[in-house]
């Protein structure tokens, strides 16, 4: 909203400081967007009177004018068609600076010119102009135009939140100033209408829910070609409202003053009676902006016997418009509820001053008050005979009583707020209240739609008290340090370790396409969503692998050749009507393990690369065994279950070739999943141990029956807990020349370490011997030399 600073200042006995006003309003929640003084651009432009005029000797369209500017007479060459002797115009003296040029002494077709007679457009007071601007003959020659036209005024633009419709008027802004600074202001004087004549129109309201009150009056024998004071026109200009004719201008002026939109109809153009009703199907009307619309069914309209006269609360119709030759008018002042007006203007591509206010809420108690005010101004400036002011009223909105406790204000504000301070603030806000036993009972006024609950009143008290007055206080709280041995800490460590191993973390949706759930995860017991966000995201996933495969295809299609993904998220399953979810670490590995380079041969990722990564992540004590259950997504010969201390914690496998082909994936894919729901210090330790002494390594190779599984050998050795052995792993399997039929050679690496000292050779030999003896006993193994 834009308004004149001088207009606001006129309401207060003590003049307001502009900068302080801007700061106070901003801190109270009414942000000042800009302050502009139009008079600043009119320096060196004065009132000049054309005392004589004659044709230019060498140009048919130019005139040579003698212009009295008070201190001297200037010869000015002018081409305006309305230039004539006796009129007063804005005269730009030599040195006046415009946007694109500066006034200098010059010659036009051989005749000297010492200034310029200006149009309203040239001095920024109008968007269009047909000639030079004619000023009032009462102005003094030589007087600065800015002063003569009351343009030494600042235009303030304030940005209002939607809940502060009460500030969409000059009186609303004045109320805010009073609440902040405690200054009284003068309300405009209103003379009550004493006429006994009845209105020429007796309107009816059929939709009383949308229009609870409709006030009206008629005025006859007006002079709508009268000249309004420059002050009124200037105040409209400050609000970017174009002057049209006296009646329309005064209706807009009172809207700016009180916040109450109104509309005037040419009484002679109304056929029959006026009714406020819902529109019927296929009703059309032409609005004041020449836009022809088909009114949507059930939208509120003001109509006569021939059809709609106005789109209620938005814009009037062209057929009943008040024009300069209008002599009889019918004026309405109504309250249209915000609910009934919401979005109506926008549905027709409109945004008017009236709709802007009605959508947010206007003061339903002042319809007659505002109507009386505009009638007073019309009578003063245009004359006319006025009817009684009447209203059609129905159930008006009720303002419920609200209790306010100063203790709550104190608790929220963070400083003590006394009862007397609250009394003063409520009085400054003009909020009626009673006080009983330290509790205020407040009645919100009709213009404050934003005050409904106690918190709204607390906000009012705090903002008027001043946000700058809230003291700085150190926060007080009880700090209870969280143990580092919690699940979230372990999950963070997993993320860091996976990143160190070259994995990129994925974050994906928990819902996928049901076809992927059945095909990739082999789950037919689907958890389907009733209201999916997309057709291909209609099922909760029982594993994360399909999401990984989508990310794989996305990345490979963009040229990425090394793929290592992991994700920590929940998977979802159901058993009959019981639903469960489990947090898992899931991942995918594919593409090149070693990219092309000149040092070593490139190769693709394989099963053992992934196995190695998981062993580095999970540390000692894990084992991988042939899968006990068949998982459709995995290659039957390249999958394993992951165990720790004989407890299954996950699975690892290669994507089945047929599924790989079906999913249109070119390279081999390895998938893994580890359950984290039972993660604890004892069950799942990360490989974070710091070596304190140098480990020793020994390799042994043994002959065993060909049906002996290497994993079983590792399990037996691990469970024995032989002294100093930290790791026991297989690194080679051999069958062929030199190995008897039905036998195979298994080569193992034995890593040994003492926590406190470097091992001696006798300790190493003792541990290795114990391993060999154990393998002989359990698997009838023979040591290969």
RAJOKA-V64283 format. One line per field, one symbol per residue. ss: DSSP state (@ for helix, = for strand, . for the rest). psi: psi as a letter, one per 30 degrees, with the letter a starting at -180 (. if undefined). burial: 1 if it has 16 or more other ideal C-beta (glycine too) atoms within 10 Angstrom, else 0. Layout:
ss: ???
psi: ???
burial: ???
//
This chain:
ss: .===@@@@@@.=.....@@@@@@@@@@...=======@@@@@..============..==========....======.........======...=....=...===..===.===................==........=@@@@.....======.....@@@..@@@@@@@@@@@@...=..................==.....==========.........@@@@@@@@@.......@@@@@@@@@@@@@....====@@@.....====....=====....====....=====..=====...===@@@........========.@@@@..@@@@.....@@@@@@@@......@@@@@@@@@@@@@@@@..==...====.......=====@@@@@@@@.....@@@@@@@@@@...=====..=====..........@@@@@@@@@@@@.@@@.................@@@@@@@@@@@@@@...==.....==.@@@@@@.......==..........==....@@@@@@@@@@@@.....==============..=================........==..@@@@@@@@@@@@...=====.......===========..=========.@@@@@@......=======....................==========....@@@@@@@@@@@....==========........==========........@@@@@@@@@@@@@@@@@@@..==..
psi: kklkeeeeeffkekkkkeeeeeeeeefgfjkjelkkjfffggkgklkkkjflklkkfgkegkkjkjkjgdflkkkkkkgkfgklkflklkjklkfkkleflkklklkjhfkkkhakkkleefggflflkfalkklkfflkkfkkeeeeghfikkjkkkjklffhffghleeeeeeeeeeefgkllkkkkkkkkgkfklkfkjlljeifefifkjklllklhljgglklkeeeeeeeeeghkkkdleeeeeeeeeeeefgjklkkkjeffkjblkkjlkklkgkllklfggkkljkkkgkklklaffakfkjkgdkllefgkklegkfklkkkjljkkeeffkfeeffggljleeeeeeefkljffgeeeeeeeeeeeeeeffalkkalklkjkajlkkjkkkkkkeeeeeeeeglkjleeeeeeeeeefhjkllkjhgkkjkjklffiffjfleeeeeeeeeeefjffgjlkkkkklkjjkkkfhleeeeeeeeeeeeefggkkkkjllfkakfeeeeeefhjfikjkkeilfleghgkkkflfeeeeeeeeeeeefggkfjjjklkjlklklkjcgkklkkkljklkklakejlklfelklllkaefeeeeeeeeefalgllklkkflkjffkkffillkklkhgkkfalklkkkeeeeeeghkelkkkklkkkfegklefejkligkkkflklkkkklklklkfgkkeeeeeeeeeffhkkfjfkjlkfkkkkbkfklkgllkkkkkjkkkkeflkkleeeeeeeeeeeeeeeeeeghlkkk.
burial: 11111111101100010000110110011100000001101100111111001001000001111111100011011101001000111111100100000010000100101111111101101000000110100010111111011110111111010001111111111111111100001000000010000011101010100111111111100101000101011111111010011111111111111111111111101100011111100010101100001010001111110011111111111011110001011111111111011001100101011111111111110111111111111110110101101101100000100101010110001000100001001101101010000001010111111110010111111111100000000000000000000000010001001100001001010011110110111010001000000000111111111111111100110000001111111011100000000001111111101000000000001010011011101100011110100010111001111111000011111111001100101001111111110010000110000000000100011111000101001111110001011011000000000000000111010101110000100011001100100110001011000
//
